[in-house]
Amino acid sequence: MDSLIPFTTSGSLVDCVDRKMLVVLRDGRKLHGVLRSYDQFANLVLEDTVERIYHGNAFAENWHGLFLIRGENVVLLGEIDLDLEDEIPQRRQVEYAALEPYHKNDVEVKKQREEAKAQILYEQKGFCKEGGEGDGY
Amino acid sequence: MLIFSVFKTLTDQQVTVELKNDLSITGVLKSVDQFLNIRLDSIKVLDEARHPHMMAVKNCFIRGSVVRYVQLPSEHVDTQLLEDATRRGSSPRSHPFIG
C-alpha cells in the first residue's frame, strides 16, 4: 500500500501543512491563511485567516482569524510562493471598507450574468437547470 | 475505479483542468485520489487577468467535486485499451491498470 500514498487526499496535502495557503470557496471568496489541519474530505483548518477582495488594480484584506472550512465548500487550495508574491507587479492595497462596495458590485454583476446565461441555456438550448440534486457544486 | 486508474497512469503529465467556476488551470498532474481530487504543480492559469488571486500560486489542490473537465494529453491515453476495459466491466481485478 506504500505506493498509494500520493493517491490519497492526506498523501497529497501533508506537505502543505504549516504553510501559507490560498483557499478559494464555492461562493467565490478567497481566503489566505496558514493550513494547520485537514482530513480526507478536504475539511480544512486555517489559522490567521484573511479574506482578500480584488477590484481592478487594487486589493483589500479583512482579518477573520481561525477557520474550520467544511470540505464541500472548497474549490481550490493553492500554495502561495512567498518569493513570487513579492515579485508580482505591485497591486495597491487599500482599506477594506473603501473597496468593499466595488467588490459587491462586481459580485452582483457576475451573478446577474450567470443567471442570464442559465436562463438562455434552459429556455433556448435545452440544458437542464443547474444546482439540481447531485450537481455537487 | 477505472477513471481513477487512468488518472494514476497520467501522473507527471501536463493536463488542463477546467473548473465549474470557469477557472482553467494547466499544470503537471502530481497526484489524484479516490474522489478525483487533483494535485497540480507548476500551474498556469488561463486568462490570468481575470483571476489575479492565482498569480502567486505555484501548485494547488483541486477538489474533485468542482472539476468540470480535464483535458488529457491524447498521446498518453490508449482509448482502445479504455474501450476494452469498459466493456469488460470495471471490477478491480479485471482491468488492466492495476497490476
gemmi code that builds the backbone of each chain (N, CA, C; Angstrom):
import gemmi

chains = {
    "A": [
        ("MET", (0.825, -1.214, 0.000), (0.000, 0.000, 0.000), (0.864, 1.270, 0.000)),
        ("ASP", (2.164, 1.127, 0.257), (3.038, 2.296, 0.283), (2.921, 3.132, -0.976)),
        ("SER", (2.781, 2.427, -2.110), (2.765, 3.138, -3.380), (1.495, 3.965, -3.553)),
        ("LEU", (0.502, 3.772, -2.681), (-0.751, 4.512, -2.815), (-0.738, 5.855, -2.077)),
        ("ILE", (0.318, 6.131, -1.337), (0.335, 7.350, -0.522), (0.101, 8.632, -1.329)),
        ("PRO", (0.714, 8.795, -2.506), (0.410, 10.022, -3.253), (-1.019, 10.042, -3.778)),
        ("PHE", (-1.705, 8.933, -3.716), (-3.042, 8.854, -4.302), (-4.154, 8.909, -3.262)),
        ("THR", (-3.905, 9.659, -2.184), (-4.944, 9.918, -1.193), (-4.937, 11.414, -0.914)),
        ("THR", (-6.057, 11.921, -0.426), (-6.105, 13.347, -0.079), (-5.024, 13.656, 0.943)),
        ("SER", (-4.909, 12.766, 1.941), (-3.944, 13.033, 3.006), (-2.518, 12.978, 2.471)),
        ("GLY", (-2.275, 12.077, 1.530), (-0.931, 11.973, 0.965), (-0.524, 13.216, 0.203)),
        ("SER", (-1.511, 13.845, -0.466), (-1.120, 14.978, -1.297), (-1.127, 16.307, -0.550)),
        ("LEU", (-1.754, 16.349, 0.633), (-1.828, 17.631, 1.355), (-0.845, 17.737, 2.510)),
        ("VAL", (-0.184, 16.622, 2.834), (0.634, 16.611, 4.041), (1.760, 17.639, 3.968)),
        ("ASP", (2.302, 17.885, 2.766), (3.402, 18.851, 2.665), (2.925, 20.303, 2.629)),
        ("CYS", (1.615, 20.508, 2.695), (1.080, 21.890, 2.706), (0.841, 22.389, 4.128)),
        ("VAL", (0.909, 21.483, 5.101), (0.613, 21.867, 6.480), (1.648, 22.885, 6.968)),
        ("ASP", (1.172, 23.870, 7.730), (2.006, 24.947, 8.281), (2.525, 25.896, 7.218)),
        ("ARG", (1.939, 25.865, 6.029), (2.333, 26.837, 5.009), (1.209, 27.821, 4.752)),
        ("LYS", (1.595, 28.949, 4.175), (0.599, 29.953, 3.818), (-0.128, 29.494, 2.558)),
        ("MET", (-1.443, 29.366, 2.663), (-2.218, 28.825, 1.554), (-3.321, 29.796, 1.143)),
        ("LEU", (-3.725, 29.640, -0.103), (-4.901, 30.359, -0.601), (-6.018, 29.342, -0.750)),
        ("VAL", (-7.180, 29.637, -0.181), (-8.338, 28.767, -0.355), (-9.415, 29.528, -1.108)),
        ("VAL", (-9.880, 28.954, -2.215), (-10.989, 29.555, -2.949), (-12.241, 28.760, -2.606)),
        ("LEU", (-13.288, 29.458, -2.191), (-14.538, 28.793, -1.816), (-15.542, 28.848, -2.959)),
        ("ARG", (-16.570, 28.017, -2.856), (-17.576, 27.948, -3.921), (-18.319, 29.257, -4.125)),
        ("ASP", (-18.450, 30.050, -3.067), (-19.138, 31.328, -3.233), (-18.200, 32.404, -3.780)),
        ("GLY", (-16.960, 32.032, -4.127), (-16.032, 32.959, -4.757), (-15.096, 33.661, -3.794)),
        ("ARG", (-15.255, 33.415, -2.504), (-14.373, 34.068, -1.545), (-12.959, 33.508, -1.621)),
        ("LYS", (-11.988, 34.379, -1.401), (-10.585, 33.979, -1.387), (-10.022, 34.185, 0.000)),
        ("LEU", (-9.607, 33.103, 0.639), (-9.076, 33.187, 1.985), (-7.586, 32.861, 1.982)),
        ("HIS", (-6.810, 33.691, 2.691), (-5.389, 33.412, 2.862), (-5.148, 33.068, 4.318)),
        ("GLY", (-4.426, 31.993, 4.562), (-4.131, 31.637, 5.942), (-3.135, 30.499, 6.003)),
        ("VAL", (-2.778, 30.120, 7.212), (-1.829, 29.034, 7.388), (-2.607, 27.739, 7.616)),
        ("LEU", (-2.353, 26.744, 6.774), (-3.058, 25.467, 6.892), (-2.539, 24.713, 8.107)),
        ("ARG", (-3.440, 24.406, 9.031), (-2.999, 23.689, 10.233), (-3.444, 22.237, 10.249)),
        ("SER", (-4.584, 21.950, 9.629), (-5.044, 20.564, 9.614), (-6.062, 20.354, 8.497)),
        ("TYR", (-6.313, 19.081, 8.190), (-7.256, 18.740, 7.111), (-7.630, 17.273, 7.291)),
        ("ASP", (-8.613, 16.811, 6.524), (-8.916, 15.383, 6.526), (-9.228, 14.912, 5.106)),
        ("GLN", (-9.754, 13.686, 5.008), (-9.945, 13.093, 3.679), (-11.028, 13.772, 2.851)),
        ("PHE", (-11.905, 14.578, 3.495), (-12.937, 15.291, 2.732), (-12.485, 16.688, 2.325)),
        ("ALA", (-11.214, 16.993, 2.617), (-10.684, 18.339, 2.417), (-11.365, 19.356, 3.325)),
        ("ASN", (-11.899, 18.895, 4.480), (-12.205, 19.838, 5.551), (-10.876, 20.455, 5.960)),
        ("LEU", (-10.840, 21.766, 6.174), (-9.563, 22.432, 6.414), (-9.619, 23.275, 7.676)),
        ("VAL", (-8.488, 23.364, 8.365), (-8.352, 24.347, 9.441), (-7.322, 25.378, 9.002)),
        ("LEU", (-7.725, 26.632, 8.968), (-6.839, 27.728, 8.581), (-6.653, 28.663, 9.762)),
        ("GLU", (-5.410, 29.046, 10.008), (-5.133, 29.961, 11.116), (-4.731, 31.325, 10.554)),
        ("ASP", (-5.012, 32.371, 11.320), (-4.708, 33.754, 10.919), (-5.244, 34.050, 9.523)),
        ("THR", (-6.495, 33.734, 9.338), (-7.097, 33.860, 8.017), (-7.483, 35.307, 7.704)),
        ("VAL", (-7.173, 35.724, 6.486), (-7.695, 36.994, 5.987), (-8.474, 36.711, 4.712)),
        ("GLU", (-9.543, 37.461, 4.512), (-10.272, 37.364, 3.257), (-9.770, 38.470, 2.348)),
        ("ARG", (-9.465, 38.124, 1.115), (-8.992, 39.139, 0.176), (-10.045, 39.412, -0.874)),
        ("ILE", (-10.240, 40.678, -1.187), (-11.093, 41.030, -2.320), (-10.272, 41.832, -3.317)),
        ("TYR", (-10.664, 41.724, -4.589), (-9.926, 42.395, -5.649), (-10.887, 43.243, -6.457)),
        ("HIS", (-10.369, 44.381, -6.923), (-11.128, 45.157, -7.911), (-10.118, 45.938, -8.726)),
        ("GLY", (-10.116, 45.702, -10.039), (-9.151, 46.378, -10.896), (-7.744, 46.104, -10.410)),
        ("ASN", (-7.024, 47.165, -10.085), (-5.626, 47.015, -9.708), (-5.425, 46.976, -8.199)),
        ("ALA", (-6.503, 47.007, -7.471), (-6.390, 47.124, -6.018), (-6.890, 45.854, -5.330)),
        ("PHE", (-6.379, 45.648, -4.132), (-6.939, 44.571, -3.312), (-7.056, 45.056, -1.876)),
        ("ALA", (-7.862, 44.340, -1.084), (-8.023, 44.695, 0.323), (-8.167, 43.429, 1.133)),
        ("GLU", (-7.811, 43.529, 2.395), (-7.863, 42.361, 3.274), (-8.761, 42.638, 4.472)),
        ("ASN", (-9.452, 41.582, 4.888), (-10.290, 41.669, 6.071), (-9.908, 40.514, 6.990)),
        ("TRP", (-9.467, 40.833, 8.194), (-8.962, 39.793, 9.077), (-10.099, 39.002, 9.710)),
        ("HIS", (-9.995, 37.668, 9.696), (-11.041, 36.838, 10.283), (-10.550, 35.985, 11.445)),
        ("GLY", (-9.344, 35.416, 11.334), (-8.843, 34.575, 12.422), (-8.855, 33.105, 12.081)),
        ("LEU", (-9.337, 32.282, 13.012), (-9.282, 30.830, 12.842), (-10.531, 30.316, 12.117)),
        ("PHE", (-10.313, 29.531, 11.084), (-11.414, 28.996, 10.283), (-11.391, 27.476, 10.277)),
        ("LEU", (-12.568, 26.858, 10.384), (-12.684, 25.459, 10.003), (-13.619, 25.447, 8.803)),
        ("ILE", (-13.106, 25.035, 7.672), (-13.891, 25.084, 6.442), (-14.395, 23.689, 6.101)),
        ("ARG", (-15.689, 23.577, 5.918), (-16.240, 22.287, 5.517), (-15.842, 22.000, 4.069)),
        ("GLY", (-15.355, 20.766, 3.850), (-14.755, 20.409, 2.571), (-15.597, 20.702, 1.348)),
        ("GLU", (-16.912, 20.500, 1.454), (-17.753, 20.674, 0.262), (-17.710, 22.084, -0.295)),
        ("ASN", (-17.293, 23.061, 0.526), (-17.246, 24.448, 0.061), (-15.925, 24.831, -0.593)),
        ("VAL", (-14.966, 23.897, -0.546), (-13.640, 24.204, -1.073), (-13.602, 23.974, -2.581)),
        ("VAL", (-13.114, 24.955, -3.317), (-12.879, 24.778, -4.745), (-11.426, 24.398, -4.964)),
        ("LEU", (-10.540, 25.141, -4.317), (-9.130, 25.002, -4.640), (-8.286, 25.438, -3.457)),
        ("LEU", (-7.194, 24.746, -3.275), (-6.263, 25.062, -2.203), (-4.915, 25.269, -2.862)),
        ("GLY", (-4.402, 26.477, -2.826), (-3.154, 26.756, -3.534), (-2.055, 27.142, -2.575)),
        ("GLU", (-0.858, 26.633, -2.833), (0.274, 27.009, -2.004), (0.839, 28.324, -2.533)),
        ("ILE", (0.992, 29.302, -1.653), (1.485, 30.610, -2.083), (2.999, 30.622, -2.051)),
        ("ASP", (3.572, 30.933, -3.205), (5.019, 31.069, -3.310), (5.381, 32.458, -2.788)),
        ("LEU", (6.013, 32.497, -1.613), (6.250, 33.785, -0.954), (7.177, 34.677, -1.777)),
        ("ASP", (8.141, 34.073, -2.497), (9.023, 34.873, -3.355), (8.231, 35.484, -4.498)),
        ("LEU", (7.400, 34.627, -5.095), (6.598, 35.066, -6.240), (5.633, 36.176, -5.818)),
        ("GLU", (5.116, 36.033, -4.617), (4.167, 37.022, -4.106), (4.802, 38.414, -4.037)),
        ("ASP", (6.106, 38.450, -3.679), (6.807, 39.735, -3.593), (7.119, 40.304, -4.966)),
        ("GLU", (7.323, 39.406, -5.944), (7.750, 39.853, -7.273), (6.607, 40.403, -8.113)),
        ("ILE", (5.389, 39.995, -7.804), (4.248, 40.394, -8.629), (4.173, 41.910, -8.734)),
        ("PRO", (4.066, 42.409, -9.974), (3.959, 43.851, -10.174), (2.945, 44.423, -9.195)),
        ("GLN", (3.412, 45.309, -8.372), (2.654, 45.641, -7.169), (1.231, 46.090, -7.401)),
        ("ARG", (0.343, 45.359, -6.782), (-1.034, 45.805, -6.705), (-1.129, 46.692, -5.482)),
        ("ARG", (-2.059, 47.564, -5.517), (-2.220, 48.532, -4.452), (-3.121, 47.948, -3.370)),
        ("GLN", (-2.635, 47.959, -2.133), (-3.518, 47.530, -1.050), (-4.248, 48.743, -0.502)),
        ("VAL", (-5.562, 48.622, -0.409), (-6.370, 49.751, 0.074), (-7.198, 49.290, 1.272)),
        ("GLU", (-7.892, 50.227, 1.875), (-8.759, 49.911, 3.006), (-9.905, 49.003, 2.559)),
        ("TYR", (-10.230, 48.030, 3.377), (-11.291, 47.082, 3.029), (-12.622, 47.810, 2.821)),
        ("ALA", (-12.906, 48.724, 3.711), (-14.188, 49.439, 3.633), (-14.314, 50.242, 2.341)),
        ("ALA", (-13.151, 50.711, 1.837), (-13.178, 51.513, 0.614), (-13.435, 50.650, -0.614)),
        ("LEU", (-12.905, 49.425, -0.589), (-13.006, 48.562, -1.774), (-14.285, 47.727, -1.775)),
        ("GLU", (-14.849, 47.513, -0.612), (-15.974, 46.586, -0.479), (-17.155, 46.902, -1.397)),
        ("PRO", (-17.569, 48.185, -1.500), (-18.711, 48.472, -2.388), (-18.441, 48.084, -3.841)),
        ("TYR", (-17.207, 48.341, -4.323), (-16.852, 47.975, -5.699), (-16.916, 46.464, -5.875)),
        ("HIS", (-16.379, 45.767, -4.872), (-16.357, 44.307, -4.931), (-17.772, 43.743, -4.936)),
        ("LYS", (-18.626, 44.319, -4.083), (-20.020, 43.856, -4.006), (-20.711, 44.032, -5.351)),
        ("ASN", (-20.414, 45.161, -5.988), (-20.981, 45.443, -7.300), (-20.513, 44.413, -8.333)),
        ("ASP", (-19.199, 44.111, -8.295), (-18.641, 43.098, -9.209), (-19.366, 41.773, -9.051)),
        ("VAL", (-19.548, 41.382, -7.778), (-20.199, 40.107, -7.489), (-21.624, 40.101, -8.032)),
        ("GLU", (-22.304, 41.224, -7.847), (-23.695, 41.339, -8.297), (-23.791, 41.247, -9.815)),
        ("VAL", (-22.894, 41.944, -10.502), (-22.864, 41.922, -11.974), (-22.623, 40.504, -12.466)),
        ("LYS", (-21.681, 39.824, -11.830), (-21.357, 38.462, -12.235), (-22.547, 37.531, -12.022)),
        ("LYS", (-23.215, 37.720, -10.900), (-24.366, 36.881, -10.575), (-25.469, 37.050, -11.616)),
        ("GLN", (-25.690, 38.306, -11.993), (-26.730, 38.567, -12.987), (-26.385, 37.950, -14.333)),
        ("ARG", (-25.092, 38.048, -14.692), (-24.651, 37.473, -15.963), (-24.854, 35.956, -15.961)),
        ("GLU", (-24.493, 35.335, -14.834), (-24.657, 33.880, -14.723), (-26.127, 33.481, -14.822)),
        ("GLU", (-26.973, 34.274, -14.181), (-28.409, 33.964, -14.214), (-28.961, 34.087, -15.628)),
        ("ALA", (-28.522, 35.147, -16.325), (-28.978, 35.347, -17.700), (-28.527, 34.196, -18.577)),
        ("LYS", (-27.287, 33.762, -18.354), (-26.727, 32.652, -19.137), (-27.517, 31.367, -18.881)),
        ("ALA", (-27.781, 31.094, -17.603), (-28.507, 29.876, -17.244), (-29.909, 29.885, -17.843)),
        ("GLN", (-30.524, 31.070, -17.844), (-31.871, 31.221, -18.383), (-31.903, 30.883, -19.877)),
        ("ILE", (-30.920, 31.418, -20.605), (-30.852, 31.165, -22.050), (-30.586, 29.684, -22.317)),
        ("LEU", (-29.645, 29.115, -21.544), (-29.313, 27.699, -21.736), (-30.543, 26.826, -21.491)),
        ("TYR", (-31.340, 27.213, -20.476), (-32.504, 26.414, -20.106), (-33.640, 26.577, -21.115)),
        ("GLU", (-33.914, 27.820, -21.480), (-35.093, 28.074, -22.315), (-34.861, 27.804, -23.794)),
        ("GLN", (-33.641, 28.089, -24.262), (-33.423, 28.020, -25.710), (-32.531, 26.867, -26.142)),
        ("LYS", (-31.665, 26.405, -25.248), (-30.650, 25.445, -25.689), (-30.863, 24.040, -25.143)),
        ("GLY", (-31.927, 23.852, -24.395), (-32.245, 22.500, -23.954), (-31.409, 21.954, -22.807)),
        ("PHE", (-30.715, 22.851, -22.075), (-29.954, 22.384, -20.917), (-30.869, 22.282, -19.701)),
        ("CYS", (-30.479, 21.449, -18.740), (-31.259, 21.414, -17.519), (-30.792, 22.526, -16.596)),
        ("LYS", (-31.564, 22.769, -15.534), (-31.191, 23.836, -14.592), (-30.034, 23.378, -13.723)),
        ("GLU", (-29.122, 24.300, -13.421), (-28.010, 23.962, -12.546), (-28.462, 23.965, -11.093)),
        ("GLY", (-27.671, 23.307, -10.269), (-27.960, 23.308, -8.856), (-28.973, 22.266, -8.444)),
        ("GLY", (-29.273, 21.323, -9.357), (-30.197, 20.253, -9.034), (-29.555, 19.220, -8.131)),
        ("GLU", (-30.315, 18.231, -7.797), (-29.798, 17.187, -6.929), (-28.629, 16.466, -7.594)),
        ("GLY", (-27.577, 16.236, -6.825), (-26.431, 15.506, -7.351), (-25.523, 16.343, -8.221)),
        ("ASP", (-25.783, 17.635, -8.264), (-24.943, 18.509, -9.064), (-23.585, 18.701, -8.410)),
        ("GLY", (-23.581, 18.686, -7.107), (-22.324, 18.676, -6.373), (-21.565, 19.978, -6.389)),
        ("TYR", (-22.133, 21.053, -6.853), (-21.408, 22.318, -6.797), (-22.257, 23.392, -6.148)),
    ],
    "B": [
        ("MET", (-13.637, 3.431, -10.340), (-12.259, 2.971, -10.136), (-11.434, 3.059, -11.416)),
        ("LEU", (-12.095, 2.810, -12.558), (-11.369, 2.806, -13.837), (-10.751, 4.173, -14.119)),
        ("ILE", (-11.571, 5.217, -13.935), (-11.074, 6.559, -14.259), (-9.970, 6.983, -13.287)),
        ("PHE", (-10.139, 6.596, -12.032), (-9.082, 6.836, -11.042), (-7.768, 6.223, -11.523)),
        ("SER", (-7.846, 4.981, -12.022), (-6.648, 4.299, -12.513), (-6.055, 5.010, -13.725)),
        ("VAL", (-6.941, 5.494, -14.602), (-6.462, 6.218, -15.781), (-5.678, 7.447, -15.343)),
        ("PHE", (-6.240, 8.188, -14.362), (-5.547, 9.382, -13.879), (-4.206, 9.020, -13.251)),
        ("LYS", (-4.174, 7.873, -12.563), (-2.912, 7.478, -11.947), (-1.821, 7.238, -12.993)),
        ("THR", (-2.233, 6.683, -14.142), (-1.220, 6.448, -15.186), (-0.760, 7.762, -15.824)),
        ("LEU", (-1.516, 8.833, -15.584), (-1.181, 10.117, -16.223), (-0.375, 11.047, -15.305)),
        ("THR", (0.054, 10.562, -14.146), (0.840, 11.431, -13.262), (2.120, 11.858, -13.973)),
        ("ASP", (2.535, 13.071, -13.671), (3.699, 13.728, -14.273), (3.458, 14.160, -15.715)),
        ("GLN", (2.219, 14.082, -16.167), (1.890, 14.626, -17.487), (1.234, 15.991, -17.312)),
        ("GLN", (1.305, 16.761, -18.391), (0.669, 18.084, -18.373), (-0.821, 17.943, -18.688)),
        ("VAL", (-1.674, 18.464, -17.815), (-3.117, 18.419, -18.064), (-3.714, 19.814, -17.836)),
        ("THR", (-4.886, 20.029, -18.411), (-5.617, 21.276, -18.166), (-6.928, 20.939, -17.477)),
        ("VAL", (-7.162, 21.562, -16.327), (-8.375, 21.305, -15.558), (-9.284, 22.520, -15.662)),
        ("GLU", (-10.505, 22.295, -16.115), (-11.474, 23.399, -16.144), (-12.450, 23.202, -15.004)),
        ("LEU", (-12.591, 24.243, -14.166), (-13.459, 24.144, -13.001), (-14.842, 24.701, -13.308)),
        ("LYS", (-15.779, 24.392, -12.419), (-17.151, 24.861, -12.622), (-17.289, 26.360, -12.439)),
        ("ASN", (-16.281, 27.003, -11.831), (-16.332, 28.466, -11.749), (-15.596, 29.111, -12.922)),
        ("ASP", (-15.406, 28.347, -14.010), (-14.812, 28.815, -15.266), (-13.331, 29.169, -15.164)),
        ("LEU", (-12.685, 28.700, -14.117), (-11.243, 28.871, -13.994), (-10.581, 27.677, -14.680)),
        ("SER", (-9.630, 27.946, -15.584), (-8.905, 26.857, -16.248), (-7.446, 26.889, -15.830)),
        ("ILE", (-6.940, 25.748, -15.377), (-5.576, 25.683, -14.875), (-4.821, 24.578, -15.602)),
        ("THR", (-3.675, 24.934, -16.163), (-2.798, 23.934, -16.758), (-1.662, 23.664, -15.787)),
        ("GLY", (-1.287, 22.401, -15.646), (-0.183, 22.083, -14.752), (0.198, 20.627, -14.862)),
        ("VAL", (1.242, 20.266, -14.131), (1.715, 18.887, -14.137), (0.928, 18.108, -13.075)),
        ("LEU", (0.291, 17.031, -13.493), (-0.520, 16.224, -12.579), (0.396, 15.494, -11.602)),
        ("LYS", (0.278, 15.830, -10.321), (1.166, 15.217, -9.337), (0.491, 14.062, -8.615)),
        ("SER", (-0.781, 14.223, -8.290), (-1.464, 13.082, -7.706), (-2.966, 13.254, -7.839)),
        ("VAL", (-3.649, 12.142, -7.631), (-5.095, 12.124, -7.735), (-5.564, 11.114, -6.692)),
        ("ASP", (-6.760, 11.294, -6.144), (-7.232, 10.322, -5.161), (-8.593, 9.771, -5.560)),
        ("GLN", (-9.175, 8.990, -4.672), (-10.407, 8.257, -4.997), (-11.580, 9.182, -5.349)),
        ("PHE", (-11.569, 10.443, -4.820), (-12.645, 11.379, -5.155), (-12.333, 12.165, -6.428)),
        ("LEU", (-11.220, 11.802, -7.071), (-10.686, 12.548, -8.210), (-10.309, 13.981, -7.836)),
        ("ASN", (-9.956, 14.179, -6.557), (-9.253, 15.403, -6.198), (-7.934, 15.385, -6.948)),
        ("ILE", (-7.477, 16.552, -7.374), (-6.301, 16.612, -8.236), (-5.259, 17.532, -7.638)),
        ("ARG", (-4.020, 17.105, -7.677), (-2.917, 17.945, -7.231), (-2.104, 18.345, -8.459)),
        ("LEU", (-1.965, 19.644, -8.700), (-1.219, 20.134, -9.867), (0.006, 20.927, -9.414)),
        ("ASP", (1.130, 20.730, -10.100), (2.349, 21.500, -9.851), (2.620, 22.425, -11.033)),
        ("SER", (3.435, 23.420, -10.803), (3.848, 24.389, -11.850), (2.645, 24.865, -12.648)),
        ("ILE", (1.686, 25.423, -11.965), (0.428, 25.747, -12.637), (0.503, 27.051, -13.426)),
        ("LYS", (-0.363, 27.116, -14.427), (-0.509, 28.322, -15.239), (-2.011, 28.512, -15.424)),
        ("VAL", (-2.488, 29.698, -15.075), (-3.922, 29.953, -15.181), (-4.218, 30.626, -16.515)),
        ("LEU", (-5.177, 30.075, -17.254), (-5.601, 30.730, -18.489), (-6.387, 31.980, -18.105)),
        ("ASP", (-6.146, 33.065, -18.828), (-6.816, 34.324, -18.521), (-6.502, 34.782, -17.095)),
        ("GLU", (-5.211, 34.963, -16.844), (-4.750, 35.315, -15.504), (-5.297, 36.673, -15.046)),
        ("ALA", (-5.542, 37.556, -16.004), (-6.029, 38.897, -15.637), (-7.361, 38.825, -14.902)),
        ("ARG", (-8.174, 37.834, -15.235), (-9.475, 37.709, -14.581), (-9.383, 37.022, -13.221)),
        ("HIS", (-8.243, 36.405, -12.969), (-8.083, 35.677, -11.704), (-6.799, 36.112, -11.009)),
        ("PRO", (-6.710, 37.365, -10.578), (-5.466, 37.904, -10.027), (-4.995, 37.182, -8.770)),
        ("HIS", (-5.937, 36.557, -8.035), (-5.554, 35.884, -6.803), (-4.678, 34.672, -7.047)),
        ("MET", (-4.632, 34.182, -8.295), (-3.865, 32.965, -8.580), (-2.415, 33.246, -8.955)),
        ("MET", (-2.037, 34.519, -9.050), (-0.718, 34.855, -9.579), (0.440, 34.354, -8.709)),
        ("ALA", (0.241, 34.295, -7.401), (1.337, 33.889, -6.521), (1.288, 32.394, -6.190)),
        ("VAL", (0.392, 31.664, -6.858), (0.236, 30.245, -6.543), (1.029, 29.404, -7.532)),
        ("LYS", (1.846, 28.486, -7.030), (2.672, 27.673, -7.925), (2.153, 26.242, -8.016)),
        ("ASN", (1.575, 25.728, -6.940), (0.953, 24.414, -7.061), (-0.338, 24.405, -6.257)),
        ("CYS", (-1.260, 23.552, -6.653), (-2.549, 23.607, -5.971), (-3.241, 22.244, -5.924)),
        ("PHE", (-4.180, 22.189, -4.998), (-5.005, 21.018, -4.790), (-6.417, 21.410, -5.193)),
        ("ILE", (-7.008, 20.645, -6.104), (-8.350, 20.976, -6.589), (-9.314, 19.899, -6.124)),
        ("ARG", (-10.412, 20.295, -5.519), (-11.379, 19.315, -5.038), (-12.111, 18.705, -6.227)),
        ("GLY", (-12.207, 17.385, -6.226), (-12.795, 16.686, -7.366), (-14.183, 17.150, -7.732)),
        ("SER", (-14.976, 17.533, -6.717), (-16.373, 17.874, -6.965), (-16.552, 19.170, -7.736)),
        ("VAL", (-15.501, 19.986, -7.880), (-15.650, 21.261, -8.581), (-15.068, 21.230, -9.990)),
        ("VAL", (-14.598, 20.058, -10.412), (-13.999, 19.938, -11.739), (-15.088, 19.730, -12.782)),
        ("ARG", (-15.017, 20.485, -13.875), (-15.951, 20.264, -14.976), (-15.304, 19.358, -16.026)),
        ("TYR", (-14.145, 19.740, -16.518), (-13.428, 18.917, -17.499), (-11.972, 18.787, -17.106)),
        ("VAL", (-11.346, 17.682, -17.546), (-9.890, 17.586, -17.535), (-9.454, 17.287, -18.962)),
        ("GLN", (-8.594, 18.146, -19.495), (-8.050, 17.893, -20.835), (-6.790, 17.063, -20.686)),
        ("LEU", (-6.775, 15.895, -21.330), (-5.671, 14.955, -21.186), (-4.771, 15.017, -22.422)),
        ("PRO", (-3.509, 14.659, -22.259), (-2.637, 14.560, -23.425), (-2.998, 13.294, -24.206)),
        ("SER", (-3.517, 13.440, -25.419), (-4.079, 12.272, -26.125), (-3.029, 11.210, -26.404)),
        ("GLU", (-1.768, 11.639, -26.541), (-0.727, 10.643, -26.863), (-0.453, 9.701, -25.688)),
        ("HIS", (-0.930, 10.082, -24.492), (-0.689, 9.215, -23.338), (-1.937, 8.451, -22.892)),
        ("VAL", (-2.989, 8.522, -23.703), (-4.203, 7.781, -23.371), (-4.482, 6.762, -24.461)),
        ("ASP", (-4.543, 5.510, -24.078), (-4.837, 4.447, -25.032), (-6.342, 4.219, -25.035)),
        ("THR", (-7.042, 4.860, -25.970), (-8.504, 4.795, -25.950), (-9.010, 3.387, -26.259)),
        ("GLN", (-8.243, 2.646, -27.070), (-8.632, 1.268, -27.383), (-8.664, 0.424, -26.108)),
        ("LEU", (-7.593, 0.593, -25.320), (-7.475, -0.133, -24.055), (-8.622, 0.233, -23.114)),
        ("LEU", (-8.962, 1.529, -23.091), (-10.055, 2.012, -22.250), (-11.381, 1.406, -22.673)),
        ("GLU", (-11.582, 1.394, -23.984), (-12.817, 0.838, -24.531), (-12.976, -0.621, -24.092)),
        ("ASP", (-11.903, -1.374, -24.259), (-11.928, -2.794, -23.868), (-12.206, -2.941, -22.377)),
        ("ALA", (-11.511, -2.129, -21.581), (-11.663, -2.215, -20.124), (-13.098, -1.903, -19.722)),
        ("THR", (-13.688, -0.937, -20.395), (-15.073, -0.560, -20.089), (-16.023, -1.706, -20.396)),
        ("ARG", (-15.796, -2.346, -21.551), (-16.670, -3.458, -21.936), (-16.565, -4.599, -20.948)),
        ("ARG", (-15.340, -4.824, -20.483), (-15.111, -5.954, -19.599), (-15.698, -5.708, -18.208)),
        ("GLY", (-16.108, -4.474, -17.942), (-16.565, -4.118, -16.603), (-15.377, -3.631, -15.819)),
        ("SER", (-15.679, -2.910, -14.704), (-14.556, -2.245, -14.053), (-14.269, -2.811, -12.670)),
        ("SER", (-14.458, -4.107, -12.474), (-14.048, -4.669, -11.189), (-12.524, -4.624, -11.136)),
        ("PRO", (-11.969, -4.294, -9.948), (-10.540, -4.022, -9.860), (-9.675, -5.141, -10.441)),
        ("ARG", (-10.172, -6.374, -10.375), (-9.334, -7.474, -10.814), (-9.244, -7.579, -12.330)),
        ("SER", (-10.319, -7.112, -12.991), (-10.353, -7.398, -14.411), (-9.770, -6.292, -15.281)),
        ("HIS", (-9.503, -5.099, -14.701), (-8.990, -4.104, -15.646), (-7.478, -3.958, -15.597)),
        ("PRO", (-6.939, -3.482, -16.687), (-5.517, -3.638, -16.934), (-4.609, -2.666, -16.185)),
        ("PHE", (-5.168, -1.649, -15.517), (-4.269, -0.640, -14.962), (-3.720, -1.024, -13.597)),
        ("ILE", (-4.436, -1.856, -12.875), (-3.925, -2.262, -11.564), (-3.268, -3.622, -11.725)),
        ("GLY", (-1.986, -3.657, -11.540), (-1.236, -4.895, -11.802), (-1.257, -5.823, -10.623)),
    ],
}
model = gemmi.Model(1)
for chain_id, residues in chains.items():
    chain = gemmi.Chain(chain_id)
    for i, (resn, *xyz) in enumerate(residues, 1):
        res = gemmi.Residue()
        res.name, res.seqid = resn, gemmi.SeqId(i, " ")
        for name, pos in zip(("N", "CA", "C"), xyz):
            atom = gemmi.Atom()
            atom.name, atom.element = name, gemmi.Element(name[0])
            atom.pos, atom.b_iso = gemmi.Position(*pos), 0.0
            res.add_atom(atom)
        chain.add_residue(res)
    model.add_chain(chain)
structure = gemmi.Structure()
structure.add_model(model)
structure.setup_entities()
